[in-house]
């Protein structure tokens, strides 16, 4: 066991209720964080004693290269401590927590509406879905029945956000492989998606649109026509990314057979989302635990067979088409009704535990809420999408070349603030 | 993907994909540009969504009176402690009832994370966000705003408050002249 998020010299366990939160005792140290090269394994002996044994992360003659935390292709501050044998990767130790903000602990001190402000800042490319999960778990706890209009708009917004994420993903895949042109095409079209969302939500990255009991504001008058125009514009453009990058022979040579993970391992490592579906694991939360109006729309769950980086890329591309299909089915039929159901000024959730998960852009995103009947949560746990993906990188890349680490990272689609929380 | 092509067949397929890519870039070379000329288009073709959250302002009626009654709901709702309200109790000389009076509404733009919780918490419809986004200043202390003392008239770009220039999905306002 190693510390994932906190410093090595941190003492205590902040999520325990007996942790002393006195600011005087928890001053941030300006000393260097001395990194320990060992990891501790705990086990029970036959007589029931807890024993620990220390393992070394690497031996003296291992060649260790740090990739990150400031490496551009790690998409943020992620450090992958890589043990190399020549060019071949022997082992990867991810070091996380460079932007750990303690969102789960913060949520315990915030009131329920205040916690909403934090989820958008986790995976900012799935801001809508994150909020959907948090709002969903609180509404489930309070037993709020939403109107059809709210659920329709939420579904459309989730799918717009998914398109936004997938466009950025396909663009960044190209960027990490050195194809700047394809990157710019993706970013250009993402701008139109953001414009559509901004007219209604008022945000481009941090959306702040859902709230407990409905939506922040009604859709803007041009929303329906804008979305229709966007769908019309976007469909031919997706083929363009394939033409310029996805179907290119160089991309195929770099992506095929790289970072392969079979279905069984994907399930073992919890690799959800498009990365898992590329290996054939049917794990789409929208299909198997429908929320909002996903049970009423007709869409296909994309599953591919190879489980390599190329299939992950194609899975994202085909999901853009599916998202467009969903939006086109819903956009003409938004029912009239309330966009916000008035709640009490102080929101309290009755005692109990709830879990609500949504299909984020790169995996399942879940929120677990333990409420003791107060106006703030007793425990709020987020299941991030990227953490399991980074955890699986070691397995995917063992025995492959170091240059493929960047490609695999690009094709996995993780966002660091989401991992670090 | 099963590869059943001969060596030269593979080369031919590879060249085909490369030429498709080149064809696409050539096609894009002749389509219209997508760069908006920001500082130049400020007063002409700039479009900022009306709902964009740029900064917090007091809503004022035609006599420039604000509606804030210093109930402190927004201060309590803010996760960051961005809003600080000073108030005093004054007695109405006619009715003898005690009433809260706002002395100072301090809003720290530098701390704000634009989550709109204060607007949601307000029961008197006294505050709102505007799309005034040109908030850069040279000194951090100038970000601390006193909303009751200022009368907001649209900031640096009053013509953009309602959204600015028209714009259409799939296009960019690349010019700097109004049509």
Interface residues (C-beta under 8 A of the other chain):
Chain A: X110 X111 X113 X114 X116 X117 X118 X181 X185 X188 X191 X192 X195 X196 X198 X199 X200 X201 X202 X203 X206 X208 X211 X216 X217 X220 X226 X229 X230 X232 X233 X240 X243 X244 X245 X247 X248 X249 X250 X252 X256 X345
Chain B: X1 X13 X14 X17 X18 X20 X21 X23 X24 X25 X28 X34 X49 X50 X51 X52 X53 X73 X77 X79 X113 X114 X115 X116 X117 X120 X121 X123 X129 X131 X167 X168 X169 X170 X172
